[in-house]
Amino acid sequence: MTKVNLSNSAQVEQHIAKLPKDIQPTIEYLRQVMLSVDNDISEHIKWNSPPFGRSGQAVQTCSFVFRYAGFSAG
């Protein structure tokens, strides 16, 4: 079986798809807000949550928002 390497954005999309359907629009909205702050903002999955960063530095780790609000994907 061949392992497919997903892009960072695809990994975040896959992570959001695992969340409960009723909160996905809200999480996607928050994701778009974070990405719209600056063209240099990037995203990936770390510790089962999407942190957003700029130039290699973490700007915001959404694990706090996701986990403490009960939105963990697993």
Rosetta constraint file for C-alpha pairs under 8 A:
AtomPair CA 6 CA 10 HARMONIC 5.70 0.50
AtomPair CA 6 CA 11 HARMONIC 5.96 0.50
AtomPair CA 7 CA 11 HARMONIC 6.21 0.50
AtomPair CA 8 CA 12 HARMONIC 6.42 0.50
AtomPair CA 8 CA 43 HARMONIC 6.26 0.50
AtomPair CA 8 CA 44 HARMONIC 4.63 0.50
AtomPair CA 8 CA 45 HARMONIC 7.07 0.50
AtomPair CA 9 CA 13 HARMONIC 6.17 0.50
AtomPair CA 9 CA 43 HARMONIC 6.42 0.50
AtomPair CA 9 CA 44 HARMONIC 6.42 0.50
AtomPair CA 10 CA 14 HARMONIC 6.08 0.50
AtomPair CA 11 CA 15 HARMONIC 6.15 0.50
AtomPair CA 11 CA 44 HARMONIC 6.72 0.50
AtomPair CA 11 CA 45 HARMONIC 6.53 0.50
AtomPair CA 12 CA 16 HARMONIC 6.20 0.50
AtomPair CA 12 CA 43 HARMONIC 7.38 0.50
AtomPair CA 12 CA 44 HARMONIC 6.14 0.50
AtomPair CA 12 CA 45 HARMONIC 6.20 0.50
AtomPair CA 12 CA 50 HARMONIC 6.27 0.50
AtomPair CA 13 CA 17 HARMONIC 6.18 0.50
AtomPair CA 14 CA 18 HARMONIC 6.63 0.50
AtomPair CA 15 CA 19 HARMONIC 7.02 0.50
AtomPair CA 15 CA 48 HARMONIC 7.97 0.50
AtomPair CA 15 CA 49 HARMONIC 7.68 0.50
AtomPair CA 15 CA 73 HARMONIC 6.73 0.50
AtomPair CA 16 CA 24 HARMONIC 6.33 0.50
AtomPair CA 16 CA 27 HARMONIC 7.32 0.50
AtomPair CA 16 CA 28 HARMONIC 7.52 0.50
AtomPair CA 16 CA 73 HARMONIC 7.54 0.50
AtomPair CA 17 CA 21 HARMONIC 7.68 0.50
AtomPair CA 17 CA 24 HARMONIC 7.18 0.50
AtomPair CA 18 CA 73 HARMONIC 5.53 0.50
AtomPair CA 19 CA 23 HARMONIC 7.14 0.50
AtomPair CA 19 CA 24 HARMONIC 6.41 0.50
AtomPair CA 19 CA 71 HARMONIC 6.60 0.50
AtomPair CA 19 CA 72 HARMONIC 6.88 0.50
AtomPair CA 19 CA 73 HARMONIC 5.02 0.50
AtomPair CA 20 CA 24 HARMONIC 6.55 0.50
AtomPair CA 20 CA 71 HARMONIC 7.61 0.50
AtomPair CA 21 CA 25 HARMONIC 7.94 0.50
AtomPair CA 23 CA 27 HARMONIC 6.28 0.50
AtomPair CA 23 CA 71 HARMONIC 7.83 0.50
AtomPair CA 24 CA 28 HARMONIC 5.96 0.50
AtomPair CA 25 CA 29 HARMONIC 6.07 0.50
AtomPair CA 26 CA 30 HARMONIC 6.28 0.50
AtomPair CA 27 CA 31 HARMONIC 6.11 0.50
AtomPair CA 28 CA 32 HARMONIC 6.18 0.50
AtomPair CA 29 CA 33 HARMONIC 6.26 0.50
AtomPair CA 30 CA 34 HARMONIC 6.29 0.50
AtomPair CA 31 CA 35 HARMONIC 6.24 0.50
AtomPair CA 32 CA 36 HARMONIC 5.98 0.50
AtomPair CA 33 CA 37 HARMONIC 6.56 0.50
AtomPair CA 34 CA 41 HARMONIC 7.57 0.50
AtomPair CA 34 CA 52 HARMONIC 7.22 0.50
AtomPair CA 35 CA 39 HARMONIC 7.29 0.50
AtomPair CA 35 CA 41 HARMONIC 5.71 0.50
AtomPair CA 35 CA 42 HARMONIC 7.02 0.50
AtomPair CA 35 CA 52 HARMONIC 7.82 0.50
AtomPair CA 36 CA 41 HARMONIC 7.87 0.50
AtomPair CA 37 CA 41 HARMONIC 7.28 0.50
AtomPair CA 40 CA 54 HARMONIC 5.51 0.50
AtomPair CA 40 CA 55 HARMONIC 6.77 0.50
AtomPair CA 41 CA 52 HARMONIC 6.45 0.50
AtomPair CA 41 CA 53 HARMONIC 5.36 0.50
AtomPair CA 41 CA 54 HARMONIC 4.68 0.50
AtomPair CA 41 CA 55 HARMONIC 7.57 0.50
AtomPair CA 42 CA 52 HARMONIC 5.53 0.50
AtomPair CA 42 CA 53 HARMONIC 5.31 0.50
AtomPair CA 42 CA 54 HARMONIC 6.26 0.50
AtomPair CA 43 CA 50 HARMONIC 6.33 0.50
AtomPair CA 43 CA 51 HARMONIC 5.94 0.50
AtomPair CA 43 CA 52 HARMONIC 4.54 0.50
AtomPair CA 43 CA 53 HARMONIC 6.43 0.50
AtomPair CA 44 CA 50 HARMONIC 5.42 0.50
AtomPair CA 44 CA 51 HARMONIC 6.20 0.50
AtomPair CA 44 CA 52 HARMONIC 6.98 0.50
AtomPair CA 45 CA 49 HARMONIC 5.38 0.50
AtomPair CA 45 CA 50 HARMONIC 4.49 0.50
AtomPair CA 45 CA 51 HARMONIC 6.53 0.50
AtomPair CA 46 CA 50 HARMONIC 6.10 0.50
AtomPair CA 46 CA 51 HARMONIC 6.66 0.50
AtomPair CA 48 CA 63 HARMONIC 7.71 0.50
AtomPair CA 48 CA 73 HARMONIC 7.60 0.50
AtomPair CA 48 CA 74 HARMONIC 7.66 0.50
AtomPair CA 49 CA 61 HARMONIC 7.56 0.50
AtomPair CA 49 CA 62 HARMONIC 6.39 0.50
AtomPair CA 49 CA 63 HARMONIC 4.97 0.50
AtomPair CA 49 CA 66 HARMONIC 7.62 0.50
AtomPair CA 49 CA 72 HARMONIC 7.90 0.50
AtomPair CA 50 CA 61 HARMONIC 6.52 0.50
AtomPair CA 50 CA 62 HARMONIC 5.82 0.50
AtomPair CA 50 CA 63 HARMONIC 6.70 0.50
AtomPair CA 51 CA 58 HARMONIC 6.75 0.50
AtomPair CA 51 CA 59 HARMONIC 7.58 0.50
AtomPair CA 51 CA 60 HARMONIC 5.85 0.50
AtomPair CA 51 CA 61 HARMONIC 4.05 0.50
AtomPair CA 51 CA 62 HARMONIC 5.62 0.50
AtomPair CA 51 CA 63 HARMONIC 7.22 0.50
AtomPair CA 52 CA 58 HARMONIC 5.97 0.50
AtomPair CA 52 CA 59 HARMONIC 5.67 0.50
AtomPair CA 52 CA 60 HARMONIC 5.41 0.50
AtomPair CA 52 CA 61 HARMONIC 6.15 0.50
AtomPair CA 52 CA 62 HARMONIC 7.70 0.50
AtomPair CA 53 CA 57 HARMONIC 5.22 0.50
AtomPair CA 53 CA 58 HARMONIC 4.14 0.50
AtomPair CA 53 CA 59 HARMONIC 4.64 0.50
AtomPair CA 53 CA 60 HARMONIC 6.76 0.50
AtomPair CA 54 CA 58 HARMONIC 6.51 0.50
AtomPair CA 54 CA 59 HARMONIC 6.41 0.50
AtomPair CA 61 CA 65 HARMONIC 7.95 0.50
AtomPair CA 62 CA 66 HARMONIC 5.90 0.50
AtomPair CA 63 CA 67 HARMONIC 5.55 0.50
AtomPair CA 63 CA 68 HARMONIC 7.85 0.50
AtomPair CA 63 CA 72 HARMONIC 7.99 0.50
AtomPair CA 64 CA 68 HARMONIC 5.77 0.50
AtomPair CA 64 CA 69 HARMONIC 8.00 0.50
AtomPair CA 65 CA 69 HARMONIC 5.88 0.50
AtomPair CA 65 CA 71 HARMONIC 7.93 0.50
AtomPair CA 66 CA 70 HARMONIC 6.18 0.50
AtomPair CA 66 CA 71 HARMONIC 4.55 0.50
AtomPair CA 66 CA 72 HARMONIC 5.70 0.50
AtomPair CA 67 CA 71 HARMONIC 5.36 0.50
AtomPair CA 67 CA 72 HARMONIC 5.04 0.50
